[in-house]
Amino acid sequence: MRRSRGFTLLEMIVALVLLSLIMASTVAAMRTFGNTGATVEKLTGRVEEIRAVSDFLRRSIGDAMPVYRAPGAGAGFLEDDRGGIFFLGDDRHMFWVAPLVAGTAHGGMHAMELRVEDDALQLRWQPYRPDGTLGAWPEAGARTLVSGVEALRIDYRGDYGQPWESVWTGTEAHPVAVRINLVAAGRHWPELVIRANGAALNQWGGAASGATRGTWNTGALNR
């Protein structure tokens, strides 16, 4: 009877090499799968951030009301601020008044400011006063909408078919549209073009000219 013999040294070495290759391939595959999952999660989070911020800006700016702005209430934006419609801005920041619903703590008409501060897109808000004046912005509520902002460009269109403007003084009327381009964390956000529904209200009861005279306020909407 022949005795069964064990594995030779060469066979053991070959088996260990094959096992090492299989384990290395498995580890590499698991690492790739983990990196892919993290990348997908990161992209999903960024897409959700873009959607949430875009939806908020589209709704808030779109619902901006052509309410009265008292002389000198332009938040330092205008050197000679004689009052007018509470909608003004340049290519880096803007002001408007719109309904704000943020839980039970905030509701009703609020004056809002959008600007880049410390590489972050910031939204500040304070209750709108019927006399068209403003409180101190440093004491207003604030929230960071987007971090890591590298570039922001805001443009305004006075009427359909007209060119975009980089400054809107808000003396007599709303623009019909606002365009926002944003670069954050090395990525260009989709261009956001917002129709300002308040532009259609500029003609109600002479709202635009009334605001310029300082005699029109939110009560004009109920006429």
Secondary structure, DSSP 8 states (H G I E B T S, - for coil): --------HHHHHHHHHHHHHHHHHHHHHHHHHHHHHHHHHHHHHHHHHHHHHHHHHHHHHHT----EE-TT-STT--SS---EESEEE-SSEEEEEEE--BTTTB-SEEEEEEEEETTEEEEEEEE--TTS----GGGSEEEEEEESEEEEEEEEESSTTS-EES-B--SS---SEEEEEEEETTEE---EEEE-GGGGGGGGGGHHHHHHHT---GGGGG-
